[in-house]
């Protein structure tokens, strides 16, 4: 009998102050903004390289102690705030449209 292998994805527990990192990591826009790339490298330069410069993999590899340190680092939090502002225009918008018109009548025109 062969062992069953499964892939398990581990999501880091981010301190509330670092929650914007998750949004940044999952929006491909980060790849075009050097300041955001530097932010991820700043978390842990060696882990950033090992992850293949993949922010989602990086966040999964960084230890909780390092995340706690970053959540208390005023300079890092300032950098994170700037990065989040850069991302705002590129975040998907929730599209909730309320229809307020009338629908055309669909069907066979009987000439009536």
N, C-alpha and C positions, 0 to 999 in steps of 0.2 A: 504494500500500500504506500503510495507516494504522499508526502506531507503536503498539506494545503498551504499555499502561500497567499498572503493578502498584503495589499498596500494600505498603509495607515498614514493619514495626513495629520500632522500635529500642528495645531495653531497655538502660537504663544499667548500667554496671558499678559496683555499690555497694560501697564499702569494707565489710568485715565488720561494723564497728561500726554501720553504717547499714542493715544488712539488714532490721531491723524496719520501716523505711519502706515496703518493698515490701508487707509484710503489711498495714500500715495503709492503704496506698493502694488495695489491692484488696478491702477490707472496707468496705462502704457505711456501716457504723456511724460512721465518722469524721465524716460529715456532721451528726450529731446531737450532737457533742461539741465545744464551742467550743475547748477546750484543744488538741484534735487539729487543728482548723482553723488555729489560731494557729501550731502547729508547722509545718504546710506553708507558711504565709505567711512564716514566719521563714527558710525555706530561701532564698527569693528573692522578695520582695514583688512586684516588677514581673512576673516570670515567672509567679507565681501568678495575678495579674490577667489576663495575656495568655492563660493556659491556660483561662480561664473557671472558675477555682477547681476544676480537675480534677487531682487528685494524680498520677494515672498520667501525664498529659501533662506535668505539671510535672517529674516525675523524668526524663522523656525530654528535656526542654529544658535542664536544669541541666548546666553543664559539669563535667567531671571535677575540675578544680581546686577549684571550689566544694565539691564533695562531699568532697574530701580535707580542705579547711578545716573543714567541719562535723564530720568524723570525729575531729578533734583539739580540738573546742570542747567543753569540759567542761559548760558551761551548756546547750548544745544537746543533748548526750548525756543529761543529766539530764532534760530536757524529753521527749526521745524515750522514756526509760525509764518516765516517768510515763504517757505516752500509750499505751505498750504494755500497761502494767498495766490501764489503763482498757478496753482491747480484749479482754483475756483471757477475761472471761465471755461474750463475744460471738463468739468464734472457733468455726467449725464443728468439731465433734468427730468424730474418726474413729470410725465405728461398726463394731466387729468383735464380733459376738456369736457365742458358741459355743453351739450347741444341745445340750442335755444331756438332753432328754426323749425320749419315744417318740412316733412318728407314729401318728395314727389310721389304721386300715386303710380305704382308700378302695376302693369298688367296689360291686357289686350285692350286696345282702343276700340270701343264698339261704335264710336261715332255718335254717341248720345250726348 
